[in-house]
Amino acid sequence: MIASAVRRLNASTYLPKVTSTTTDSGAIAIQMQHTFNWVVGASDAQVKAEVHQFIMAAISMMNQLDIMFTDQWAKEADNA
């Protein structure tokens, strides 16, 4: 199920690209990455804009994953 979500997110976004792995303890680890493919000479403004875009896209993607895979332990019980 997570692999399908990762493929869908990767197909629909330019950045970041997402990978998922299962850890030794059985947990699912999500990694987001982006490779900068610029020739030498990118300005500080270009780098800043690209990093900003990556951060905002990563936050958006995490929000999408939160919606798709809700954490059953994130909410307190009614009697808490």
N, C-alpha and C positions, 0 to 999 in steps of 0.2 A: 504494500500500500504506500509506504514512504517512497519507494523507488519510482512509482508512478507519479507521485506528487513532484518529486525532484525533476523528473523528465519534463513534466508539464511546465514547471517554473522556468527551467533552463530554456525551453523552446519559446517561451513568451517574453523573456527579458534579455536585454543586451548585457547587463551586468547586475549583480554579480552572478557567477556560475556557482552552482551548489553541488556538493557531493555528500553522500551519506555513507556511513560505515557502522558496523556493529562492533562495539567494544568487547573486550574479553569478559566483562561482567554482564553482557547482554543488553546494555544500553545503546541507544542510537545516537551517534554523533553526527552533527551537521557542520559542514565547513563551507564557507563562502570565500570565493577568491576572484580576483580580477588581475589580468596581466596588462601592464601598460606597454603598448607597442609603438612608442614614439622614437623617432630618430633623435640623436643628441641635439639639444638646443631647445627643449620645451621650456617655456617661460614659467615663472613662479605662478602666474595667474592660471595657466593651463593645468599645471599640476594640482593647484588648489581646487580648481573646478572639477577635475576628474576625481579627486579624493572625496570631495563633497558629494558628488553624484553617487559614488560607490556607497558611502555611508547612508545616504538617504534611501537608496535602492535596497540595501541590506536590511534596514529597518522595515521597509515596506514588505520585503519578502518574509521576514520573521513574523510580521503581523499576519500575513497570509497563512503561514504555517500554523500559527496559534489558532486561527479560525478553523483550519482543516483538522488539526489534531489538538483538541482541547485537553488541558491538563486537569484530570479528575481530582487532583489534590490541591489545585490552586484556589478553590473556593472553600470557605469555611462552612461547616455544617450549620443547619438552621438553629441548632441549640447551642452554638458556640458563644 
